[in-house]
Every structure is written in C-alpha cells, then in structure tokens.
Amino acid sequence: MQRSRSPSREARDPFNPAENHRQPKPQRQRNAGFHPTRHPLKDHPLLRIEHHRTTGALPFFNPTRAHFQAPGRPTHIEPSPRAEEEGGLQRVLKPTKLVRLLDREHTIPGVSYKWTSRNNRKGRHAITLSSFAPEAKQAIPPLTNSFTQTLSGVWRMFTQYPVWDISYDVATVFTLGSVIWVTNAFFVFLPLVQPDTEFKNEELYGGGITALIGATVFEFGSVLLLAEAVNENRAGCFGWALEKAMSDGADGLRLRPSKSGCTHHHYNKRNLVGKGAHGTSAALEQSPSSFSSTSSTTKTWVWFPTIQDLRSHYLRDLGFIASFAQLIGATIFWVSGFTALPGIYDRMSPTIKIIFFWTPQVLGGTGFIVSGTLFMLETQSRWYKPAFGTLGWWIGMWNLIGGIGFTLCPAFGYDEDSWAQYQACLSTFWGSWAFLIGSVIQWYESLDKFPVEVDSASESSGNEQ
C-alpha cells in the first residue's frame, strides 16, 4: 500500500516561481560587482562592462579590476596632426552624430578598456589587445612594454615634471625620502664594514639627522598617498579618442590618448586633487546622451572620507587601506626618527631606547609590510596569483621588502651584541635600497598615463587570470 506524501515533504517544482521565491538566493561576493554609486563608466553610452571579468584578489573587498567592450567606440573624434602631415583628410564628427555612426564597422575588434582601482587613482587609462586580433595593433599605439616605449618612459622621467599631479608628487617624494634613507644607511653601516672611513660622531650626527629628515619626508609622502586614495575618480574615465582618417583611399580607425576628454584631476594645473582639468563640460562631451552632471569632475578636495563613505566603500577598498596603513606606519616610525637626534639618542637609557627608539620602528615597519602586501594584492586577480606584468605589483613587492628590512632592524637592535647591531644596520641598508627601487618604479608609472597591454585572458579560456 503506497503512503500518501506529506505536503511538507512534497517535491518542489524548480520551475514554479511561487515555490522558488522561498529558496534564498546565493549572495554574490563583494569583489564580483560594483556598488551602484561606485560603478565606473556606468553612464557611458558606448562602453559595456564584462561582468564575468569583474573581480578582485579577495572576495570580501571591492572589485579592483574590470573590462569594458568596446573601447574602440569613444564619444568624440579629434583632428589628427599626423594625418594632416601625411596629406590625409580628417573627418571630425560631433558627438550626436558619432552615436549614430559607431556601429559594428566603426569599432576596433580585439581591443578592450581595462579599469583597475590603482589605475583610476593614478589617472591612468589602460587598453588591452587580444592576442587573437594582432591586426588591431595598427589601430592603437605601440605596446607599453616594448623596448622603445620603455626607453620613452625613462626619458619622460628626465623631461616631464607635472608637479600638479598628486601621483607624480607621491612618487617623487618617496624617491627623495628613500635616497635620504640610503644615505642614512651608509652613515650607520659603512663604519662597521670599513672602519677607516669613519669620522667623528658619524653615526650620531649623520645617522640621527638623516633619520629624522627621512622619516619626515616619508610622513609627508604618506599624507599625499592617502589624499590620492580619497580623491579617486568615482565615475571613471575612458581617456581615449577615436580618429577616422582617410588617406590614399584607405578608410580606417585609430585609437589614441585624449587628454582633452580626461576627467581625472591629474591634468588640472590649478589643484592637486579634486576637480578635473576640463570640468563638467568634458564629462558631458564624453557621454553626450546620458552622462550625469554630478560626476566626479565637480568634486573638490577631500581630506578624509565621511563615516558613510567609510562604511559603504573605503573600509573594503584595498588601495585606501594600504594607503592608510602606510600613513599609520610612517607616523609611528617618525617617533624613532625624532629620538635618533643627537642630544636625545645619546642621553637615553637602554630601557628608554627600547620604548621610544626601537619599538616605534617595529610598529612602523609592520605598517609598511601591511601596506606593501595590500598594494600587491590590489593588482592581482586572485590572492595566490602574482601579477608579474603589472608595475603596481612590483612597487608593492619592493615596498614589502623595504618594510621587512625596516622591521628587522629594530628586531636585531634590541640586542646590544656586536653581531646583532651589525645585522640591524645591514637591514636598514638593504631595506632602504628596496624602498628606493619601488619609488623609482612608481615615478615611472606616474608618467605613463595611457598604457597599452596584451590581454592575457584571451590566451586562456576567455576568463581573467
């Protein structure tokens, strides 16, 4: 005899909406999508986000990277001096006409726009080239990692000085501070290796004074770093223009950088952070049909985010937390720089030295380690996959090594034996050089505003690596 099923045990029909609504929907990880108020380029009428490629290294933090299709469809076409020199005709289209004309045959296949949280803070606009579309190379600038472009980037470091760009200021200030710390390391370490080179009170005066100056410069750079993180471009910026040139009967499209269409504050010579160089008009020009006038271009200087912004965004933002950890570490580390001054250091008892000289270095160095680690994770698509092809990853790695050196220095310094003091000075030496290398790379990065990369995901299964 067959038993009648209890209503509570009856099998649910998966296609019945009345029953399906009872089943809780799986929550999407935070790094898989943007908050509506923080969605980059959401009002851009021609760019479409690839949701499956929106990701971050840690699931409980904000996304740190996203890809958009198709970047070959910007919102305006600008005259090309090169086309005019070659005798070609330049067709200039108004934004309203461009929206109608940019169909499938007015795109550049294989090219996409790559948004990352670090690039957004630094005012950089990256595009990627699919390895399956090598013919698109003719329509975009040369790859950034090519030999000639690398030399061009090094040349920019000696010829361009955009002091109004906060990202440039952050890089150069940390470079200066690292040079001072390298000098400090020579003062305290060289006499141990070459005693005949030591002069009177070299370690006390040379090491003590440079320690305070270096710690102060690092503190100032950390303040700028946090200001850069807080004043990021919330609306996103495409930063590229499509030119349509007809030369010798050939009709083609070319994608090139467009500073006039950029809404980042990095090009505004009138403020360090805050408003973009071209104001709201540039934002409207970028998205003629639906771009909101309340974009980030109207935002002014912000010293620190509001409580609401902290809860909804910044406490889950790797770049902000890394910058804040750097500032906290530099602030604590400054105490040891002050107590290293002659007249203070040489009058402290061993116990006071442990409290006010060595311990602040341990805590400050730990902050540097946390900051460098988070900056590395910010550039990675997964927490276990290093981003060897990203400048920001190498910057974070060298800062991590520098933080380890600055933490090992006091760890050895607690012991007054000669071997421990030798290792303490040696740790400062190689730690300072690590900070200098990372700062120089950051200097190079700050001047490379329009990187062109190969899309590594296209070489696998179409998913982000």
Secondary structure as the mmCIF struct_conf table of DSSP 4:
data_model
#
loop_
_struct_conf.conf_type_id
_struct_conf.id
_struct_conf.beg_label_comp_id
_struct_conf.beg_label_asym_id
_struct_conf.beg_label_seq_id
_struct_conf.end_label_comp_id
_struct_conf.end_label_asym_id
_struct_conf.end_label_seq_id
HELX_LH_PP_P HELX_LH_PP_P1 GLN A 2 SER A 6
HELX_RH_3T_P HELX_RH_3T_P1 PRO A 7 ARG A 9
BEND BEND1 GLU A 10 GLU A 10
HELX_LH_PP_P HELX_LH_PP_P2 ALA A 11 ARG A 12
TURN_TY1_P TURN_TY1_P1 PRO A 14 PHE A 15
HELX_RH_AL_P HELX_RH_AL_P1 PRO A 17 ASN A 20
TURN_TY1_P TURN_TY1_P2 HIS A 21 ARG A 22
BEND BEND2 GLN A 23 GLN A 23
HELX_LH_PP_P HELX_LH_PP_P3 PRO A 24 GLN A 29
HELX_RH_3T_P HELX_RH_3T_P2 ARG A 30 ALA A 32
BEND BEND3 GLY A 33 GLY A 33
HELX_RH_3T_P HELX_RH_3T_P3 PRO A 36 ARG A 38
TURN_TY1_P TURN_TY1_P3 PRO A 40 ASP A 43
BEND BEND4 PRO A 45 LEU A 46
STRN STRN1 ARG A 48 ILE A 49
HELX_RH_3T_P HELX_RH_3T_P4 HIS A 51 ARG A 53
STRN STRN2 THR A 55 THR A 55
BEND BEND5 ALA A 57 LEU A 58
TURN_TY1_P TURN_TY1_P4 PRO A 59 PHE A 60
BEND BEND6 PHE A 61 PHE A 61
STRN STRN3 ARG A 65 GLN A 69
TURN_TY1_P TURN_TY1_P5 PRO A 71 GLY A 72
BEND BEND7 THR A 75 THR A 75
HELX_RH_AL_P HELX_RH_AL_P2 PRO A 81 GLU A 85
TURN_TY1_P TURN_TY1_P6 GLU A 86 GLY A 87
STRN STRN4 LEU A 89 ARG A 91
HELX_RH_AL_P HELX_RH_AL_P3 PRO A 95 LEU A 101
BEND BEND8 ASP A 103 ASP A 103
HELX_RH_3T_P HELX_RH_3T_P5 ARG A 104 HIS A 106
BEND BEND9 THR A 107 THR A 107
TURN_TY1_P TURN_TY1_P7 PRO A 109 GLY A 110
STRN STRN5 VAL A 111 THR A 116
HELX_RH_AL_P HELX_RH_AL_P4 SER A 117 LYS A 122
TURN_TY1_P TURN_TY1_P8 GLY A 123 GLY A 123
STRN STRN6 ALA A 126 SER A 130
TURN_TY1_P TURN_TY1_P9 SER A 131 PHE A 132
HELX_RH_3T_P HELX_RH_3T_P6 PRO A 134 ALA A 139
BEND BEND10 ILE A 140 ILE A 140
HELX_LH_PP_P HELX_LH_PP_P4 PRO A 141 LEU A 143
TURN_TY1_P TURN_TY1_P10 THR A 144 ASN A 145
BEND BEND11 SER A 146 SER A 146
HELX_RH_AL_P HELX_RH_AL_P5 PHE A 147 THR A 159
TURN_TY1_P TURN_TY1_P11 VAL A 163 TRP A 164
HELX_RH_AL_P HELX_RH_AL_P6 ILE A 166 VAL A 193
HELX_RH_3T_P HELX_RH_3T_P7 PRO A 195 THR A 197
TURN_TY1_P TURN_TY1_P12 LYS A 200 ASN A 201
HELX_RH_PI_P HELX_RH_PI_P1 GLU A 202 GLY A 207
HELX_RH_AL_P HELX_RH_AL_P7 GLY A 208 VAL A 230
TURN_TY1_P TURN_TY1_P13 ASN A 231 ASN A 231
BEND BEND12 ARG A 234 ALA A 235
STRN STRN7 TRP A 240 SER A 247
TURN_TY1_P TURN_TY1_P14 ASP A 248 GLY A 249
STRN STRN8 ALA A 250 PRO A 257
HELX_RH_3T_P HELX_RH_3T_P8 LYS A 259 GLY A 261
HELX_RH_3T_P HELX_RH_3T_P9 HIS A 265 TYR A 267
TURN_TY1_P TURN_TY1_P15 LYS A 269 ARG A 270
BEND BEND13 LEU A 272 LYS A 275
BEND BEND14 ALA A 277 HIS A 278
HELX_RH_AL_P HELX_RH_AL_P8 GLY A 279 GLN A 286
BEND BEND15 SER A 287 SER A 287
TURN_TY1_P TURN_TY1_P16 PRO A 288 SER A 290
TURN_TY1_P TURN_TY1_P17 SER A 293 THR A 294
BEND BEND16 SER A 295 SER A 295
HELX_RH_3T_P HELX_RH_3T_P10 SER A 296 THR A 298
BEND BEND17 TRP A 303 PHE A 304
HELX_RH_AL_P HELX_RH_AL_P9 ILE A 307 SER A 312
TURN_TY1_P TURN_TY1_P18 HIS A 313 HIS A 313
HELX_RH_3T_P HELX_RH_3T_P11 TYR A 314 ARG A 316
HELX_RH_AL_P HELX_RH_AL_P10 LEU A 318 THR A 339
TURN_TY1_P TURN_TY1_P19 ALA A 340 ALA A 340
BEND BEND18 LEU A 341 LEU A 341
TURN_TY1_P TURN_TY1_P20 PRO A 342 ILE A 344
HELX_RH_3T_P HELX_RH_3T_P12 TYR A 345 ARG A 347
HELX_RH_AL_P HELX_RH_AL_P11 PRO A 350 LYS A 353
HELX_RH_PI_P HELX_RH_PI_P2 ILE A 354 TRP A 358
HELX_RH_AL_P HELX_RH_AL_P12 THR A 359 THR A 379
BEND BEND19 SER A 381 ARG A 382
TURN_TY1_P TURN_TY1_P21 TRP A 383 TYR A 384
BEND BEND20 LYS A 385 LYS A 385
TURN_TY1_P TURN_TY1_P22 PHE A 388 GLY A 389
HELX_RH_AL_P HELX_RH_AL_P13 LEU A 391 GLY A 413
TURN_TY1_P TURN_TY1_P23 TYR A 414 TYR A 414
BEND BEND21 ASP A 415 ASP A 415
BEND BEND22 ASP A 417 ASP A 417
HELX_RH_AL_P HELX_RH_AL_P14 SER A 418 LEU A 447
BEND BEND23 PHE A 450 PHE A 450
STRN STRN9 VAL A 452 ASP A 455
HELX_RH_3T_P HELX_RH_3T_P13 SER A 456 GLU A 459
TURN_TY1_P TURN_TY1_P24 SER A 460 SER A 461
BEND BEND24 GLY A 462 ASN A 463
#
